[in-house]
Amino acid sequence: MKTYYEIIKTPDLETLLATIDELKIQIDTNKPLQKERWIAIQEKLRVEWTYSSNAIEGSALTRGETLFFLKEGLTVEGKPFKDFLDARNHAEALDYLYEIIQDNRPISEGTIKEINALLLSGVNCTDAVNEYGKKIKKAAHPGKYKSLPNHVLQPDGTIHFHTEPIQVPDEMEILCKWIANNIDSVHPVVAAAIAHYNMVRIHPFDDGNGRGARILMNMILIKKGYPPAIIKKEDRRQYLVSLGMADKGDIHPFVTFVASSLIGTQEVIVRELNQKYSA
């Protein structure tokens, strides 16, 4: 169990963390001076986070279609309705995330279940793979831990088995206790990445585990004053490879991947804050 929560410090990671903290200072210095622009940046991040997180899970919506739907509430012809449902649910889950943080609520099994309930609102069934590797549909239970095993068919044809349902409550309790014990003592990026990995490893829900793990990761970062680490669709392969390496006992590549993703978000914010107003 302890290997899942191992904290590794290496020179390359320390360099990334130093860069992150330098960018944080720049953002924290300039943000109060440009309140209106900061509001626009927050909305941009909300759209980008929703688009990217759903795209990683297979959504067909483009970034522009996601923005149009979230602003106007209008769907685009030819795209699956579920993709719009997922976009709405994700954006509402992010709004609720910021309420949790504003109210200074601790990260608990309850908050994680509430986020999952929002992500799966209106979803009646989810895709799954049975023990024979065949794709099937199974009923969804938003906000409730899984009662049936969930497996993932991997690109090499093997089936990856997640934590068995009977073990999920104990594993999630351990995860939440680890977060509570480390969120103020471990660098937030490291704590966020380890929490993300372990939620994906456990896969506690019927669906929404990847999106929920990325929200959990960013809940930790935002609570500690950092912006979200938005994982881009184009980085999906590296993201999955680094998660796979963590499954084999080496979580370091995943932690550095999350750190690099956060730097990407921070650099976008810095550019936006430094952009000159047009005449």
C-alpha positions in Angstrom: 0.0 0.0 0.0 2.8 2.4 0.9 4.4 2.2 -2.5 1.2 3.8 -4.0 1.9 6.9 -2.0 5.6 7.1 -2.2 7.0 10.7 -2.4 10.1 11.0 -4.6 12.3 14.0 -4.8 14.8 14.3 -7.7 16.8 17.2 -9.2 14.6 17.4 -12.3 11.4 17.5 -10.2 12.9 20.1 -7.9 13.7 22.2 -10.9 10.1 22.0 -12.2 8.7 22.8 -8.7 11.0 25.9 -8.5 9.7 27.1 -11.9 6.1 26.5 -10.7 6.7 28.6 -7.5 8.4 31.4 -9.5 5.4 31.5 -11.9 3.0 31.5 -9.0 4.7 34.6 -7.6 4.3 36.4 -10.9 0.6 35.5 -11.1 -0.1 36.4 -7.5 1.6 39.8 -8.0 -0.2 40.7 -11.2 -3.6 39.2 -10.5 -4.9 41.8 -8.1 -3.9 44.6 -10.5 -6.1 43.2 -13.3 -9.3 42.0 -11.7 -11.5 42.1 -14.9 -8.9 40.3 -16.9 -8.5 37.7 -14.2 -12.3 37.0 -14.4 -11.9 36.4 -18.2 -8.9 34.2 -17.6 -10.9 32.1 -15.1 -13.6 31.6 -17.6 -11.1 30.6 -20.3 -9.6 28.0 -18.0 -13.1 26.7 -17.2 -13.8 26.1 -20.9 -10.3 24.7 -21.6 -10.4 22.4 -18.6 -13.9 21.1 -19.6 -12.9 20.6 -23.2 -9.6 18.9 -22.5 -10.8 16.6 -19.7 -13.8 15.4 -21.8 -11.7 15.1 -25.0 -9.3 12.8 -23.2 -12.3 10.5 -22.4 -13.4 10.5 -26.1 -15.7 13.5 -26.5 -16.1 14.6 -30.1 -16.7 18.3 -29.2 -14.1 20.8 -30.4 -12.8 23.6 -28.1 -15.0 26.1 -30.0 -18.1 23.9 -29.8 -17.5 23.5 -26.1 -17.2 27.2 -25.6 -20.3 27.9 -27.8 -22.4 25.3 -25.9 -21.4 26.6 -22.4 -22.0 30.2 -23.4 -25.2 29.9 -25.5 -26.6 26.5 -24.3 -27.0 25.4 -28.0 -25.9 22.1 -29.3 -24.1 21.5 -32.6 -25.7 19.2 -35.2 -24.0 15.9 -35.8 -22.4 15.6 -32.4 -23.5 13.0 -29.8 -25.9 14.5 -27.2 -23.9 12.7 -24.4 -20.9 14.9 -25.3 -22.9 18.0 -24.5 -24.3 16.4 -21.4 -20.7 15.7 -20.3 -19.7 19.3 -21.0 -22.5 20.7 -19.0 -21.9 18.3 -16.1 -18.2 19.0 -16.0 -18.6 22.8 -16.1 -21.1 22.5 -13.2 -18.8 20.2 -11.3 -16.1 22.9 -11.6 -18.4 25.6 -10.4 -19.2 23.4 -7.4 -15.5 22.7 -6.8 -14.9 26.4 -6.3 -17.8 26.6 -3.9 -16.2 23.8 -1.9 -12.9 25.7 -1.8 -14.6 29.0 -1.0 -16.3 27.3 2.0 -13.0 25.8 3.0 -14.5 22.3 3.1 -12.0 19.5 3.5 -11.4 17.0 0.8 -13.4 13.9 1.9 -15.2 10.9 0.5 -18.3 13.0 0.6 -17.0 15.8 -1.6 -15.5 13.2 -4.1 -18.9 11.5 -4.3 -20.7 14.8 -4.8 -18.4 15.7 -7.7 -19.0 12.3 -9.3 -22.8 12.7 -8.9 -22.5 16.0 -10.9 -20.3 14.5 -13.5 -22.8 11.6 -14.1 -26.0 13.7 -13.8 -28.5 12.4 -16.3 -26.3 9.4 -17.3 -28.2 6.2 -17.1 -25.6 3.7 -18.3 -21.9 3.5 -18.9 -19.6 1.6 -21.2 -17.7 -1.3 -19.6 -15.7 -4.4 -20.5 -16.7 -7.8 -19.2 -14.3 -10.6 -18.1 -14.1 -11.8 -21.7 -12.9 -8.5 -23.0 -16.3 -7.7 -24.6 -17.7 -4.2 -24.5 -21.0 -4.0 -22.7 -23.4 -1.4 -21.1 -24.0 -1.3 -17.4 -26.3 0.8 -15.2 -24.7 4.0 -13.8 -25.1 5.0 -10.1 -23.9 8.7 -9.9 -22.2 9.5 -6.6 -22.1 5.9 -5.4 -19.1 3.6 -5.2 -19.2 0.8 -7.8 -20.9 -2.5 -6.9 -19.4 -4.4 -9.9 -15.8 -4.6 -11.0 -14.5 -2.2 -13.7 -11.7 -3.1 -16.1 -10.0 -1.3 -18.9 -9.0 -2.9 -22.2 -5.5 -1.6 -22.9 -4.0 -0.9 -26.4 -1.9 -4.1 -26.2 -5.0 -6.2 -25.8 -4.6 -7.0 -22.1 -7.2 -6.1 -19.5 -6.2 -3.9 -16.5 -8.1 -4.8 -13.4 -8.9 -2.0 -10.9 -9.6 -2.3 -7.2 -12.4 -4.7 -6.4 -15.7 -3.1 -5.2 -15.5 -4.6 -1.7 -12.1 -2.9 -1.2 -13.1 0.5 -2.5 -14.4 2.1 0.8 -11.3 1.2 2.7 -9.0 2.4 -0.2 -10.9 5.7 -0.5 -10.7 6.3 3.2 -6.9 5.7 3.1 -6.6 8.1 0.1 -8.6 10.9 1.9 -6.6 10.4 5.1 -3.4 10.6 3.1 -4.5 13.9 1.5 -5.5 15.4 4.9 -2.1 14.4 6.4 0.0 15.6 3.5 -1.7 18.6 1.9 0.1 21.0 4.2 3.4 19.3 4.4 4.1 18.0 0.8 4.5 20.3 -2.2 1.0 20.7 -3.6 2.0 19.4 -7.0 3.4 16.2 -5.6 0.4 15.7 -3.3 -2.0 16.4 -6.2 -0.3 14.0 -8.6 -0.2 11.2 -6.0 -3.9 11.7 -5.1 -4.8 11.7 -8.8 -2.9 8.5 -9.5 -4.4 6.7 -6.6 -8.0 7.7 -7.5 -7.5 6.4 -11.0 -5.8 3.2 -9.6 -8.8 2.6 -7.3 -11.4 3.6 -10.0 -14.1 3.8 -7.3 -17.1 4.7 -9.5 -18.9 3.2 -12.4 -17.8 6.1 -14.6 -16.3 9.6 -14.4 -13.1 8.3 -12.6 -10.6 10.0 -14.9 -12.5 13.4 -14.9 -13.0 13.0 -11.2 -9.3 12.3 -10.5 -8.3 15.4 -12.5 -10.8 17.5 -10.5 -9.4 16.0 -7.2 -5.9 16.8 -8.3 -6.8 20.4 -9.1 -8.9 20.7 -5.9 -5.6 20.2 -4.0 -3.7 22.7 -6.2 -6.4 25.4 -6.1 -6.8 25.0 -2.3 -3.1 25.8 -2.0 -3.3 28.9 -4.2 -2.2 27.4 -7.6 -4.1 27.3 -10.8 -5.4 24.0 -12.2 -3.0 21.7 -14.1 -5.0 21.3 -17.3 -3.9 18.1 -19.1 -4.2 18.7 -22.9 -5.9 16.3 -25.3 -2.6 16.2 -27.4 -0.8 15.0 -24.3 -3.1 12.1 -23.8 -0.7 9.4 -24.8 2.1 10.7 -22.5 -0.5 11.0 -19.7 -1.6 7.4 -20.1 1.9 6.1 -20.4 3.0 7.8 -17.2 0.0 6.4 -15.4 0.9 3.0 -16.7 4.5 3.5 -15.3 3.0 4.3 -11.9 1.0 1.1 -12.1 4.4 -0.7 -12.4 5.8 1.0 -9.4 7.4 4.2 -10.8 5.2 7.2 -10.0 8.0 9.8 -10.7 7.2 10.2 -14.5 3.6 10.9 -13.6 4.5 13.5 -11.0 6.8 15.3 -13.4 4.1 15.1 -16.1 1.6 16.8 -13.8 4.2 19.5 -12.9 4.8 20.2 -16.6 1.1 20.4 -17.2 0.7 23.0 -14.4 3.6 25.0 -15.9 1.7 25.0 -19.2 -1.4 26.5 -17.5 0.7 29.0 -15.6 2.4 30.2 -18.8 -0.9 30.8 -20.4 -2.0 32.9 -17.5 1.2 34.9 -17.4 0.8 35.6 -21.2 -2.8 36.7 -20.7 -1.9 39.0 -17.7 1.0 40.5 -19.6 -0.9 41.1 -22.8 -1.2 44.7 -23.7 -4.7 46.2 -24.2 -5.4 47.1 -27.8 -6.2 50.7 -28.6 
